[in-house]
Amino acid sequence: DAAGGLAIDLGCGNGWYLRKLAKRYPHLRGIGLDGFATNVAQASALAEAEGLGDRLRFSEWDIHHFTVDEPASLIAMNRALHHVWAERDNVFRILREHLAPGGAAVIWEPVWPADPSELRSHPRYRGIAFQNLSEHVQGNHFLRPEEIAEGLEEAGLTATIYRLVEGTEAVVVGRR
């Protein structure tokens, strides 16, 4: 915030994450990118209505052609990485290349358990099992945090895993 850093949200949806950050950190600037025009329009309208339009910009994007004019302090992917996991080498390269020194890639994903029997025994996993079924129909699957950390490490970032909500959600942070 003090340096007026740039935060990028890949797969921003309605811009909720960047709007929360911008409200908390008044010097932060943000770029939200999403593949759906309706999400971009909603995010832009909400940012304007909340008085954040001067610091937040939202655009349609294609992960394969992602670029920004300056290195980012933060690149976030909230429940989006599993949608582009098949292209993970390119995604992790993009994260590394667009982060400023000391910057962080922050990836939040539901946790797919290492032991599938947990899907039956852990009450919080039952919903995740059902969600994963719908993702599977779309050609996606949920990830284990260790898979994400390994990809970040292979891209040259230092990864740390934080588990939340009784271990059913994870935030994996990759630092440059």
N, C-alpha and C positions, 0 to 999 in steps of 0.2 A: 504493500500500500504506500509506504513512504516514498518509494522510488517511482510510483505511478506505473507499476508493472502492467503487463498485458496478460489476460487470462483468455484461453480459448476453450470452448466447449464443443467437442465433436459429437454430433448427434444430440443437439441441444433441446429438441422437443419444443415446448412453449417458453423456453428460456429461464425456467425457474431457478436453476443453479446460478447462472450469471447475475440474475436480478438479486438473489440473496447476497451474493458476494459484493455486488456494487453498493447495496444498501449498507453493508457492514464496513466496507473499505472505500471511503469517498474519493481516493485518488486512483483506484483501480480502473482500468479500461478493459473492455471485453469484446470478443468476437464469438458469436454463436453460429455454428454451421449445422445444417440439417438437410436431409435428402428430400424433404417434403415441403412444398411451397406453403401449404396451409399452416404447418408448424412455424415456419419463418414469419408469416404474416401475423400469426397470433403472438409470437414472441416480441416482434417489433411493436405491435400495438400495446401490449402490456408494459413494455419498457417505457414507451412514450407516456402512457397513462400514469406511471409511477415516477415520472420526472427523471428517468435514467437514459433517455434517448441520446443525450449528448455524449455518453461514455460507452454505450453498448450498441453493437451493430450485429444484425442477423442476416444471413445469406443462405441460399441453397448451395449445396456442395456435393462434390464427388470425392470420396476419400483418395481415389487414385490420382487426383489432380490438385491435391491440397497444397496451398502455399500461402504464406503471409509475408508482409514487408519487413517485419522485425522479429527477432527471437522472442518467444513467450516465456514468462515467468512460470506459468501454469498451463498445462493442457489437461483437460478433464474428459473422460468418457464415462458417463453414468448409464450403466445398463445398456451399453451400445457395442462393446467389443465383441460379444458373442455373435453379433450380426455380421461382422466382417472377419471372423476368426480364420476363415479359409485364406484370407490375404494378410495374415498376421505379420509375415516378414516385412511386407511393405508398410503396414501400419506402424510397427515398431521403429522402422527406419525413419518414417515421417516424424514420429514423436521425438526421436533423438535429434534429428536435423533441425527441428523447429524450436527446441528448448534452448533458452539462454543458459550459460554456465550457472550452475546452482539451481536451475529450474527443476520443476517436478511434473511428471506425468502422473495423474491420479485417476485410477481406474476402479470403479465400483461395479461389482457384479454379484449376483446371487451365487452361492457356493454349491457346486455339484460335489457330493461327498465322495471320498475315495472308496468307501465301502457302501455299495448300493443298498445293502440291507437297512441302512440308516433311513432310507426313504420311507420305510414302513414303521420303524420304531421311534423316530423323532417327530413329534407332532408338527413342528415348524417346517419340516421337510416335505410333508404331504402336499402342501400347496406348490412347492418348488417342483415336485415330481410332475404335477399336473401342468404347470407352466412349461416345463421342459418338453412335455409331449406336444404342446402347441408349437413350441419353437422348432421341434424336430420336423413337424409337418412343413414348416417354412424353410427347412434346410439348415437350421441352426441347432446348436446344443449348448447347454450351460457348461461352464468351465470350472476347473479346480484352481484355486488361487496360486498353487505352485506352478501350474502351466503358464499363467500370466507372468509370474515373477521370472520364470525361466526365459520367456520371450524377451522381457525387458533386459535381463542380464545379457542375453545373447546380442542385444542391440547396443550394449555398452553402457547401460544404466545400472545403478545400484538399486536393487529392489527390496522393499520391506512390505510384509503382509500384516494387515490389521483385520482381525475377525470381529464381527459385530452380530447382534441379535442371536445370541446363543450359538454362534458359529455358522449361521446360515447365510450371512452376508459377509462380503470381504471388500476392503479397500486395499488395493495394491498400489504402492507409491514407487515410482522409478525416478531416481534423481540423476541429473547429469553432472 
